[in-house]
Amino acid sequence: MTNKTIIEQLKKHKKQPYLDYRLKSYTEKFTDTLFYTLFDINTDVEKNLNELEKQFDELVNLACWETEKPCKKVWQNYVAKLPSILEKLNLDAEAILNCDPASLSIQEVYMAYPGFYAIAIYRLANVLYKEGFPLVPRLMTEYAHRQTGVDINPGATIGASFFIDHATGVVIGETALIKDNVKLYQGVTLGALFVNKSLQKTKRHPTIESNVTIYANATILGGDTVIGENSIIGGNAWLTKSVPPNSTVYHTPEIKIKTTSNA
C-alpha cells in the first residue's frame, strides 16, 4: 500500500468535522489562567481578566458550532459570577482546614490539596455548564480529573463547605445533588444504578443531604437514593436504597487471619 493510498484512507475515515484538539489545550490554558487569577497573590486580576476574555473568545470560536447560539454573551454572565464562586471556594478551603487534622495552614490547602483543586475547577466549570456551554466545562473537569484522580461531572450540584479528603478515586455523577457541609473520603462513588442512554434527561445519581460523612470506597447509586442529613456512611458500604436522617451505615467484612507456628 502506497503512502498516497494510506493518506486517502485516513482522510476518508476522519469523519468528525469539529474535532479540533486545540480546544482541549486551549481549555487547559484557560483553566490555569482562571485558577491563578482567583488565588495567586502575585497575579494582576485586571490584566488577567482581559487575557481570560481573549482566551474565552478562542474557546467560543472552536466550541460554539451552532452560530445562532449567542456564545459570546456567556462571558459577561460568567465573569460577573466569579466573586461568588471565589466566596464559595474560600468556604471549601476553610472546611478542609477545620476538618483535617493533618492540614497545617490555609495556604497548604489552597496549594497542596488535590481535593480542593478538584472542587475549585468543578465550581468554575459548573457555572459555565449552567450557561449552556457544556463541552468546555467538561474539558475543564477532565483536566482536573487527570491531575487529581477526582472525577466530578460539571453538571453535579454541590452545596457550601464541601470537603474531599485524600481525593483519589472519587466519582460524582452529572445529576448528583450534594447539600451543605458534606465530607467525602477517597474512592467514594456517587453513581448511576443503570447505564442506559434513554435515561439521559433523568436524575440518575444520588442525593446527599447536609452534614453527611461518607468514608473511603463507599458506593452510593441511583437517582432515587437519598442519604439523610447527619448520617455517616462507613467505608466499603454499597447502597442503592435511601437512608433516613441521623443514620450510621457500615459494612462488616469477614476477616480471617491464619498463623503458623514454629513448634
C-alpha positions in Angstrom: 0.0 0.0 0.0 1.5 3.3 -1.0 1.7 6.4 1.2 -0.8 8.2 -1.1 -3.3 5.4 -0.6 -2.8 5.4 3.2 -3.3 9.2 3.3 -6.5 8.9 1.3 -7.9 6.2 3.5 -7.1 8.1 6.7 -8.8 11.3 5.4 -11.8 9.2 4.4 -12.2 7.9 8.0 -11.7 11.2 9.7 -15.4 11.9 10.0 -15.7 14.5 12.8 -15.6 17.9 11.2 -15.4 19.8 14.5 -12.9 17.6 16.3 -10.2 20.2 16.8 -7.9 19.2 19.6 -6.7 22.8 20.1 -9.9 23.2 22.1 -8.6 20.8 24.7 -5.2 22.5 25.1 -6.8 26.0 25.0 -9.3 25.0 27.7 -6.4 23.8 29.9 -4.6 27.1 29.4 -7.8 29.0 30.2 -8.3 26.8 33.4 -4.8 27.6 34.6 -5.2 31.3 34.0 -8.5 31.3 35.7 -7.2 29.5 38.8 -4.2 31.8 39.2 -6.4 34.9 38.7 -8.6 33.8 41.7 -5.9 32.6 44.0 -2.3 33.7 43.3 -1.4 36.9 45.2 1.1 38.0 42.5 -1.3 37.7 39.6 -2.8 41.0 38.4 -6.6 40.5 38.4 -7.4 43.3 36.0 -4.8 42.2 33.5 -5.7 38.6 33.7 -9.5 39.2 33.3 -8.7 40.9 29.9 -6.5 37.9 29.0 -9.2 35.4 30.1 -11.7 37.2 27.8 -9.4 36.7 24.9 -8.8 33.1 25.7 -12.6 32.6 26.1 -13.2 34.1 22.7 -10.8 31.4 21.3 -12.8 28.7 23.0 -16.0 30.1 21.6 -14.6 30.1 18.1 -13.7 26.4 18.5 -16.6 25.1 20.5 -19.7 27.1 19.6 -20.6 25.2 16.5 -24.2 26.5 16.3 -23.9 30.1 15.1 -27.4 31.1 16.2 -26.5 30.5 19.9 -25.0 33.7 21.5 -22.0 32.0 23.0 -20.1 35.3 23.2 -22.6 36.6 25.7 -21.8 33.8 28.1 -18.5 35.5 29.1 -20.1 38.6 30.7 -22.6 36.5 32.6 -19.8 34.2 33.7 -17.3 36.8 34.9 -19.9 38.5 36.9 -20.3 35.3 38.9 -16.6 34.9 39.7 -16.7 36.7 43.0 -19.5 34.5 44.4 -17.6 31.4 43.1 -14.5 32.5 44.9 -16.5 33.1 48.1 -17.8 29.5 48.0 -14.3 28.2 47.3 -12.9 30.0 50.4 -15.6 28.3 52.4 -14.5 24.9 51.0 -10.9 25.7 51.9 -11.9 26.6 55.4 -13.9 23.4 55.7 -10.8 21.4 54.8 -8.6 23.3 57.3 -11.2 22.8 60.1 -11.9 19.1 59.4 -8.5 17.7 58.6 -6.1 17.4 61.5 -3.2 16.9 59.0 -3.7 20.4 57.5 -1.1 22.8 58.7 -2.3 26.1 57.2 -4.9 27.5 54.9 -2.1 28.1 52.3 -1.3 24.4 52.3 -5.0 23.7 51.5 -5.0 26.0 48.5 -1.7 24.9 47.1 -1.4 21.2 48.0 -4.8 19.6 48.5 -6.0 17.7 45.4 -9.5 17.6 46.7 -9.6 21.4 46.9 -8.2 21.8 43.4 -10.8 19.4 42.0 -13.6 21.2 43.8 -12.3 24.6 42.6 -12.3 23.5 38.9 -15.7 21.9 39.3 -17.2 25.1 40.7 -15.6 27.2 37.9 -16.9 24.7 35.3 -20.4 24.3 36.8 -21.4 27.9 36.2 -20.3 27.6 32.5 -22.3 24.4 32.3 -25.4 26.1 33.5 -24.9 28.9 30.9 -25.4 26.3 28.2 -21.8 25.9 27.1 -21.2 22.3 28.0 -18.1 21.0 26.2 -15.6 23.4 27.7 -16.8 22.7 31.3 -16.4 19.0 30.7 -12.9 19.5 29.4 -12.1 21.6 32.5 -13.2 19.0 34.9 -11.4 16.3 32.9 -8.3 18.3 33.2 -8.7 18.4 37.0 -9.5 14.7 36.9 -6.2 13.9 35.1 -4.3 15.9 37.7 -6.1 14.7 40.9 -7.8 11.5 40.2 -11.2 13.1 41.2 -13.9 12.8 38.6 -16.7 15.4 39.2 -19.1 15.9 36.3 -19.7 19.7 35.8 -23.4 19.1 35.9 -23.5 18.0 39.5 -24.9 20.3 42.1 -22.8 20.8 45.2 -23.6 23.0 48.2 -21.4 25.0 50.5 -18.3 23.9 52.6 -17.6 20.7 50.7 -14.6 18.6 51.7 -12.9 15.8 49.8 -10.1 14.2 51.9 -7.2 12.4 50.1 -9.4 12.7 47.0 -8.0 9.9 44.7 -10.7 7.8 43.0 -13.8 10.0 43.9 -16.5 9.9 41.3 -19.5 12.3 41.3 -22.1 11.9 38.5 -23.8 14.5 36.5 -27.2 14.6 38.3 -25.8 14.1 41.9 -27.1 16.6 44.4 -24.8 17.2 47.4 -26.0 19.7 50.1 -24.0 21.7 52.6 -21.2 20.5 54.9 -20.6 17.1 53.3 -17.4 15.2 53.7 -16.2 12.5 51.2 -13.1 10.4 51.5 -11.1 8.7 48.8 -12.7 6.2 46.5 -16.3 7.3 47.1 -18.6 6.8 44.1 -21.9 8.7 43.7 -23.1 7.0 40.6 -26.0 5.7 38.5 -27.7 2.5 39.1 -28.3 1.8 35.4 -26.4 2.8 32.3 -28.9 3.5 29.6 -28.9 6.3 27.0 -32.7 6.7 27.4 -32.1 7.9 31.0 -30.1 10.9 29.8 -32.6 13.5 30.9 -33.5 11.9 34.2 -31.9 12.1 37.7 -29.6 9.1 37.8 -27.3 9.9 40.7 -28.0 10.1 44.5 -28.9 13.0 46.7 -26.7 13.6 49.8 -28.3 15.8 52.4 -26.4 18.2 54.6 -23.8 17.2 57.3 -23.2 13.7 55.8 -19.8 12.0 56.0 -19.0 9.2 53.5 -15.9 7.2 54.2 -13.4 5.6 51.8 -14.6 3.4 48.9 -18.3 3.6 49.7 -20.6 3.3 46.7 -24.0 5.0 46.5 -26.0 4.5 43.4 -29.3 5.7 41.9 -31.3 8.8 41.3 -33.9 7.9 43.9 -31.3 7.2 46.6 -31.3 9.8 49.4 -28.8 9.9 52.2 -30.5 11.7 55.1 -28.9 14.6 56.9 -26.3 14.0 59.7 -25.7 10.4 58.5 -22.4 8.5 58.5 -21.7 6.0 55.7 -18.9 3.7 56.6 -16.1 2.6 54.3 -16.8 0.0 51.6 -20.6 0.3 52.1 -22.7 -0.4 49.0 -26.1 1.5 48.9 -28.9 1.5 46.3 -31.6 2.5 48.7 -32.3 5.6 50.8 -31.0 6.1 54.3 -33.0 8.1 56.9 -31.5 11.1 58.7 -29.1 10.5 61.6 -28.2 7.0 60.4 -25.0 5.1 60.6 -24.3 2.6 57.9 -21.4 0.3 57.9 -20.0 -2.7 56.1 -18.8 -5.7 58.1 -16.2 -7.7 56.3 -15.3 -11.2 57.2 -11.6 -11.2 58.1 -9.7 -14.4 58.7 -6.1 -14.5 60.0 -4.1 -17.6 59.6 -1.0 -18.0 61.7 1.7 -20.6 61.6 3.6 -21.9 64.5 7.3 -22.8 64.5 6.8 -25.6 67.0 
